[in-house]
Every structure is written in structure tokens, then in C-alpha cells.
Amino acid sequence: MANDEQHTPSAHDDNAPATPSPNRRKVLTVLGGAGLGVAGVAAYAAQASAGPGGSTTNTAATSSPTSGSTATPQCVLTAEQMTGPYYLEDEKVRRDITENRPGVPLALTFQVVDTKTCKPLSNAAVDIWHCDAGGVYAGYTAISPDEPYDPSKADENGHVPNTDETTFLRGIQLTDRKGKATFKTIFPGWYYGRTTHIHLKVHYEGDVQGGTYEGGHVAHTGQVFFSDEVADAIAKLDPYAKHTKSERVKLAEDRTAQSAGAASIVSLRQVARGRYDKGLTGSIVLGVDPDATPPEAGGRPRPSDAA
């Protein structure tokens, strides 16, 4: 980290150590391909071998499309992580979450897999939120991305009250029959004490009402990450290069990324070979038990489960 003063995580800090419980690491064998495309399967296998700080050979390869696969992947429960302080409820159900925020275009596809059946899970609500190219979150534009997280501003659940009503780079999509939900967004920037990442929740058994997702329960809370090679290359482009007051934390230095493991790294492909500025497509598989309501990393029960 570039800052001489090490960021000290609090109990509610999403950069605090997170140790997934053993049952979240249980590996189940998939019978057949379970409809997972070769991009998700091959990338997952490569990432599992390379680790979070490994080579990006398979994360920013070519612009050529990839079709079906006969490979048999593994079905894994994705590790739970902390929600972090900047989650907001009642986000819009929408594909395009950019709201004209500048940055490298990213078409990001999540595929949700039911780990009990190892089949794609349809009608799951993938809820994502991330900072913009300058490290700023919608709803929190009054909070500097270059200052340490201040736990005194958070409630008992680690949530910080929002400072405004902006909504950029937040949204929800329902998975289709292949378990997929795709967002049109931008490659995230970074902020003090964290590597480049996207937060997410998977909701289940709710429904869409008035353009928002209502009811159901949270079956998974997590974060996904990006290779250092790609993130460092994009950090040199505008508008990311204008963010100079704090440096991006590497994967190996981010406690949350390390606890999440290799399966949390998004597989990326350049739209135009050798041109990050032209955009990226990304994909990642989330293994979820749709009937579960697991506690977040750190053992804290979800607010709705608290007595």
C-alpha cells in the first residue's frame, strides 16, 4: 500500500479478515456441464490454479467469441463476505447501471448455480453496487474515497447512512433460465484500503414490484475481484488516472480478496484486442444454496435475522 499509515480494520470493516466457515468450502461434483459455458468453466479452472494474484492470460485474452464446452466443472459454494458500509436497499431492477458515469465499459455476466442440484438457478436477483472510476459510491458522494473508513459513522450493523440520493452503478437483475444476469456498467475504480472489487447480494423468492425487488431472502453476500494486471493497466487510463490521492491495493494485500479465494476473480476479455479503452466483457460463476440464509463473513447475523 502506498499509504504509510496502515488501514486498521474494525469489526464492521469490509477489509477485515473474513474466514468462511468450512461448509461454504464444500465441493460438489457437477453431473454434466450444468449449462456453464466454456468461458466460465475454463476461467474458473485457470483461476483456481493461478490464485488471486496469478497470471491474467485467461482474464484478458482475445476478442473472439467462445462457444459451448464438454468440460465438467466443479460446483462450489461461493464464500460469504461482508456487505460493507455502503449498501442501499430498494435499488432499481435494470441492466444498464452506468447513468453516464465515465470509465471503461464493462458487460459483466453473473451465472448463479444451485449447489444442491448443480444446475443454473433462474429467477434469482443479483444485486450489485460498486464505486466509480474515482472511487466514489452513489449515495455517498460526500464521503472522500481517499480517507480511511470511519466506524464511528456506522450503525451497529456496520452500515453508514447515505449522504444523498444518487443511484449510479447500483442495480438488480433477475437470472434467466441459464442462471445468467448481465449488467452494463464500467470497470470499477478503487478507494482507500481496498483493491478493485464489486459488491453483490443474491436474493431469492422475492418479486419485482414497481421497478424494485421486494421480499424474499438473501441467499448470498459476496464480492468479486479483478486481476492486478488488468486493473493496473486500466488505472493508467482516463478518468482513472486522475485519481492520484490513494493507490490501488493489490489483491495479495486485500484481506477480503484473499479470504474470497481464486473463484472470486472475474474472467475478462477485451472487446478489441490490446485496447482496454474499448471495453471488456466479464463473467463469473456464483455457487449459491437458494434455500439458505447464511451469516455474512465474520459471523454477524443478517439484520433481518437478529432478535
N, C-alpha and C positions, 0 to 999 in steps of 0.2 A: 504494500500500500504506500501511496505517495505521502500520506499524512504522517507526520512524526508522532502524533498523538494517536495511539491505537484506540479504535472504537470499542467501548466496553458494552457488551450486550446486556440487556436487562431480561427479566423473566418473560416479558411480553415482546421482546425484540425479535423480528423475523430473521435476524442474523445470529441468534443464539443457537447453541448446539441443539441438534434435533436427532434423537435416536429412535428410528421406527421400531415398533415392537416386532418380535420375531414373526408373528402371524402375518404381518404386512410384507414379509420377505418370502413367504411360501411360494414355491414354484410349482405350477401345474403343467402337465403336458397337454398341448393342443392336439386334438384329433383332426388332422387335416389342416388346411391353410386358414380356416375361420374367416375367409374373405379378406385377409390382410394382404395388401399389395406388396410387391417386392420392395418398393421404396421403404415402407415401414419395417418389413421383416429384415431386409439386408442391413438397413441403417441401424436397427436395434442390435443386431448381432455384432456389427462393427463397433458400435459404441460400447457394448458390454465388454468387448475385448480391449478397446483402447482406453476406456475410462474417461472421466470428465475433462482431463487435460490432454487427451490424446490427439492424434492426427486428425485433420479436417478433410482428408482425402475423400471421404464419403459424405461430408456435410456441405461441400460447395463444389460439386463436380462439374457436370455439364448441363447444357440447356436441352438435351434430348430427352423425350418422354420415356417413362418406364411403364411397362405393362405387367400383366399378371405373373404369378410365381407359383412354382410347385414346391417351394421350400416349406418346411414345417417349423413354425416359430415356437417360442415358449410363451405361456400365458402367466403373467406376473402381476401380483397386486402392487400397484404403484405406491411408493412410500408417502405417508401423510406428512404434510408440512404445516407451519403456522400460517394463519390468514394474513398476518401483518397488520399494521395500524391504519391502512388506507382503503379498506374495503367499504363499499357502499351498496346497500340493498336497492332493490327495485330498478335495476338497470334495464335499458331498452333491449328488446329482442330484435336484433339486427345483424346483418352480415358485415356491412361497412361501418367501422367504428372510428375512422380517421378524423372526421369532421375538419378536413383540410389541414390537419397538423402536418408540418413538413418532415420529411425523412425518407429513408429508403423503403420503397413499397415492399410489403410482405404479405403474401397469401398463405395463411397458416391453417393447416388442417389437423384437427384432433380426431383420432379414432378411439372410441370408447369400447372396451371389450369387457363383457361379463366374465369375471374369473371363475364363476361357479360352473359355467357352461362352455367357456372359451369361445363364445360366439359374439359377434358385434351386438352392441346394445343400442337399440333405437329409442327415440323419444327421451333421451337423457338431455338435460340442459347444461351445456358447457358455458360457464360464466367466467370471463376473463377481464383482467384490468392490468395496465402497465403504464409506466412513465413515458413521457415524450422524449424527443431527441436531446432535450436539455435537462432531463432527469425530473421533470415536474409531473405530478399526478393531477388529473382532473378532480375537482372538488377540494383540492389542496394547493391551489396556485399561490397562496400567501405563505406557504412553507418553503424555505430555501432547500434545494437539493444538495447543498454543499455544507450543511451543518449536521452534526450527529443527531440521531433520533433522541427525542426528549421524552422519557417515560412519564414525566410529570404532567404532560398534556393528554395522556391517555386515561381511559376509564379502567375499571377492574378487569375487563376482558382484553386490554391492550389496544383498544380502538381509539383513534384520535378523531374528535368531531371535525366534520368538514368545514372549510373556510368559505366555500362558495358553491354555486350550483352548476358548474361546468361538468361536462359529461364525456369529453373526448377520450378515446382509447379505452372505453369500457363498453361491454355488451354481452349478450347471451345469444347462443344459437342452439336449436334442438338438433340432435343427431338423426340422420336418416336411417334407412333400413340396413345400410352398411356400417352403421355406428359412427358416421363421419359428420363433423361440423366444421365449416371453413369460415374464417374471418378475413376480411380485407383490412389490414392495419399497416403499421410501419415498424421497422426494426426498432426495438426499444433503445433508449439511452441508458444512463446509469446515474446513480446518486451516491452520496457519501456512505462508505462502509459496505457497499453491495456490488456484486458482479451483475452483468446484464441478465435480466430474467423477466418472466411473465407470471403473474399470479393467476390461479384458477380455482374454481369450485365446480363440482359436478353435482347437480340437483336431480332428484328423481321423484316421480309420481306426483308432480305438480302439473299446472297447465298455464297456458298463455291467456292473460286477461288484460285487455286494454293496452296491448303492446309491451307488457312486462310479464315476468314469470312469477306465478303465485303458488303457494302451498308446497307440498312435497317435503322432502328432507335432503340434507346434504350428505351424499354418499362418499365424497372425497374432497379434500382440500390439498392443493399442491402448488408447486412452482416448476416451471420448465426453464431451461438454460440454453446457452449458445456457446459454440467453441470459441476459445480465445483468439484463434487465428482470424476467424470471420469478424468477431466483434472489434478486434484491434484494427482491422482493415477499414471497417465502416466508421470507426471513431475518427479517422483521418478525413472523412468527407464532411461537407456542409450538409446540415447545420450542426452535426455532432461535434465537429472540430471547434466550434465556438464555445463549447462547454470546457473551460480550462481551469476552473477553480478547484476541482477534485478529479483525481484519476480513477479510471475504472478498476475495480478489484478483480484480480484473476480468479479463475474457477478454484484453483487449489487453495486460495486464501479465503474463500467464502464458505463458512461453516454449513450454511443451508444447502449449497450446491454439493458439497462433499457428502452430507448425510442423505441427499436425494439419490446419488449414485449415477452411474453411466446411462441408465434408462431414461434419465430426465433431460438428456441433451437432444435438442431438436435437430432432425436431419434437414439440411438446407441444400437448395440447388439454385444456381444463378439463372435468371431468365435469359441473360445474354452472357455467353462465356467470357470470363475475365472482366466483367463490368458489374460491380456491386451496385453502382448507382442506378442501374436499370431495374433493379428489384430482385426479389428472391421468392421462391416457394418453399414452404416448410411443412414437415409432417412429424407427428409423434403419436405413439400409442399409449393410452391410459388404461391400466387394468383396474377395474372397479367392481366391488361387490355391491350391486344396486340395492340390496336389502339392508345393508349395514349403515350405521351412523357412527363411524369411528371417531375417537377424540383426535384433535389436532396433535401434531408433534409437541412433546413437552407434557402430555398427559392432561391438558386442560380440557374439560368437557365443553361441548358447544354451548353457547348461551341458552339455546332453546331447551337443552337437556339439564341445565342447572336447576337446583331446587329453589 
